[in-house]
């Protein structure tokens, strides 16, 4: 059992630091709005991730993945939300007040929505966590516990990314470059939305 847990922790840590949509999203939000906006985004995505953990523990995610219609609705809702955030960020890039590092509580809400509407997260948990579950014990409890650990690792990796992006933003970005950074960050969010829209139910992702 100790070796089993050690392998799970090692795999979770490796997957957490592997660049993916979550890391790019956090980096984009931090470069666009500053450290606190990045951290609020991380808190939001963590809550969104826990939504999938709870849903997976009670079997909702499995039912969702089995329904092509439900999967498609969730996928396009998440994709459209990301694209909307990206366009909004690009449009705000020219506004003087948008160039300040004043945080917005909206970042937390956006993070929750982006992650909760992301079927790739549900697919990942359903593909990854069951490999480490012992059928002789409570499956739901094990799924929830392992899911929380996985979300925690993702948060730690995202925090490291946010802090690095904060230093980069403070050291290299003047007002003019910051405007372009916000536009690029918005474009990244739009790109993530498009990539999410192209996901198929059979695809698994970390």
C-alpha positions in Angstrom: 0.0 0.0 0.0 2.9 2.4 0.8 4.4 1.7 -2.6 1.0 2.2 -4.2 0.6 5.6 -2.6 4.2 6.6 -3.5 3.6 5.8 -7.1 0.4 7.8 -7.1 2.1 10.8 -5.5 4.9 10.6 -8.0 2.6 10.4 -10.9 0.4 13.2 -9.7 3.4 15.5 -9.1 4.7 14.7 -12.6 1.4 15.4 -14.2 0.9 18.6 -12.2 4.2 20.2 -13.5 3.6 19.1 -17.1 2.6 22.1 -19.1 -1.1 22.0 -20.0 -4.2 24.2 -20.4 -4.4 24.9 -16.7 -0.8 26.2 -16.4 -1.2 28.3 -19.6 -4.5 29.8 -18.3 -2.9 30.7 -14.9 0.1 32.2 -16.6 -2.1 34.3 -19.0 -4.3 35.6 -16.1 -1.2 36.5 -14.0 0.6 38.3 -16.9 -2.6 40.1 -17.7 -3.8 41.1 -14.2 -1.0 40.5 -11.8 -0.2 38.2 -8.9 -3.5 38.4 -7.0 -5.5 37.8 -10.1 -3.4 34.8 -10.8 -3.8 33.4 -7.3 -7.6 34.1 -7.3 -7.7 32.2 -10.6 -5.9 29.3 -9.1 -8.3 29.2 -6.1 -11.2 29.2 -8.6 -9.8 26.4 -10.7 -9.2 24.4 -7.5 -12.8 24.7 -6.6 -13.8 23.8 -10.1 -11.5 20.7 -9.9 -13.1 19.7 -6.6 -16.5 19.9 -8.3 -15.3 17.2 -10.7 -13.8 15.2 -7.9 -17.1 15.1 -6.0 -19.0 14.4 -9.2 -16.7 11.5 -10.0 -16.9 10.1 -6.5 -20.7 9.8 -6.8 -20.6 8.6 -10.4 -22.0 11.7 -12.1 -18.9 12.2 -14.2 -19.1 8.6 -15.5 -22.7 9.2 -16.5 -21.7 12.5 -18.2 -19.0 10.9 -20.2 -21.4 8.2 -21.3 -23.8 10.8 -22.7 -22.5 12.4 -26.0 -25.1 15.1 -25.7 -24.2 16.1 -22.2 -20.5 16.0 -23.0 -21.0 18.2 -26.0 -23.0 20.8 -24.0 -20.4 21.0 -21.3 -17.5 21.1 -23.7 -18.9 24.0 -25.8 -20.1 25.9 -22.6 -16.5 25.8 -21.4 -15.0 26.6 -24.8 -17.3 29.6 -25.3 -16.6 30.9 -21.8 -12.8 30.8 -22.4 -13.1 32.5 -25.8 -15.3 35.2 -24.2 -12.7 35.7 -21.5 -10.0 36.0 -24.1 -11.9 38.5 -26.2 -12.8 40.5 -23.1 -9.1 40.6 -22.1 -8.1 41.8 -25.6 -10.7 44.5 -25.6 -9.7 45.7 -22.2 -6.0 45.9 -23.1 -6.2 49.5 -24.3 -8.1 50.8 -21.2 -5.8 52.6 -18.8 -7.6 51.2 -15.7 -7.1 47.7 -17.1 -3.3 48.1 -17.1 -3.2 48.4 -13.3 -2.5 45.4 -11.1 -5.7 46.0 -9.1 -7.1 42.5 -8.6 -10.7 41.5 -9.6 -12.8 39.1 -7.6 -14.1 38.1 -11.0 -10.9 36.1 -11.5 -12.1 33.5 -8.8 -15.5 33.1 -10.4 -13.9 32.8 -13.9 -11.5 30.1 -12.6 -14.4 28.1 -11.1 -16.4 28.3 -14.3 -13.4 27.5 -16.6 -12.5 24.4 -14.7 -16.1 23.2 -13.8 -17.1 23.5 -17.5 -14.0 21.6 -18.7 -14.9 18.0 -19.5 -11.2 17.2 -20.0 -10.8 17.5 -16.2 -13.6 14.9 -15.6 -12.1 12.7 -18.3 -8.7 12.9 -16.6 -10.0 12.0 -13.1 -12.0 9.1 -14.5 -9.0 7.7 -16.4 -6.2 8.4 -13.9 -7.6 7.9 -10.4 -9.3 4.5 -10.7 -5.9 2.9 -11.4 -5.0 3.5 -7.8 -8.3 2.5 -6.2 -8.6 -0.7 -4.1 -12.0 -2.3 -4.8 -12.0 -3.9 -1.4 -12.6 -0.5 0.2 -14.9 2.4 -0.3 -14.5 3.4 -3.9 -16.2 6.8 -3.5 -14.0 7.7 -0.5 -10.8 6.7 -2.2 -11.8 8.6 -5.3 -12.5 11.7 -3.3 -9.2 11.5 -1.3 -7.0 10.8 -4.3 -8.8 13.6 -6.3 -8.2 16.1 -3.5 -4.5 15.2 -3.5 -4.3 15.6 -7.3 -6.0 19.0 -7.1 -3.6 20.1 -4.4 -0.6 19.1 -6.5 -2.0 21.1 -9.4 -2.5 24.1 -7.2 1.1 24.0 -6.0 2.3 23.8 -9.6 0.0 26.7 -10.6 1.2 28.8 -7.7 4.8 28.4 -8.8 3.8 29.5 -12.3 1.9 32.5 -11.0 4.8 33.6 -8.9 7.2 33.3 -11.8 4.8 35.1 -14.1 4.5 37.9 -11.5 8.2 38.4 -11.4 8.4 38.5 -15.2 5.5 41.0 -15.3 7.2 43.3 -12.8 10.6 43.1 -14.2 10.1 43.2 -18.0 6.7 44.7 -18.7 6.3 48.4 -19.1 2.9 50.0 -20.0 3.2 49.5 -23.8 4.5 45.9 -23.5 1.9 45.2 -20.9 -0.8 46.1 -23.4 0.5 43.7 -25.9 1.0 41.0 -23.1 -2.7 41.4 -22.3 -3.6 40.9 -25.9 -1.4 37.8 -26.2 -2.9 36.5 -22.9 -6.4 37.0 -24.4 -5.4 35.2 -27.5 -4.0 32.3 -25.4 -7.4 32.0 -23.7 -9.2 32.0 -27.0 -6.8 29.3 -28.2 -7.5 27.2 -25.1 -11.2 27.6 -25.8 -10.8 26.4 -29.4 -8.7 23.5 -28.3 -11.4 22.5 -25.8 -14.1 22.7 -28.4 -12.1 20.1 -30.5 -11.9 17.6 -27.6 -13.6 14.3 -28.2 -15.1 12.0 -25.5 -12.5 9.3 -26.1 -9.6 11.7 -25.4 -8.0 11.6 -22.0 -5.9 14.4 -20.6 -3.9 15.5 -17.6 
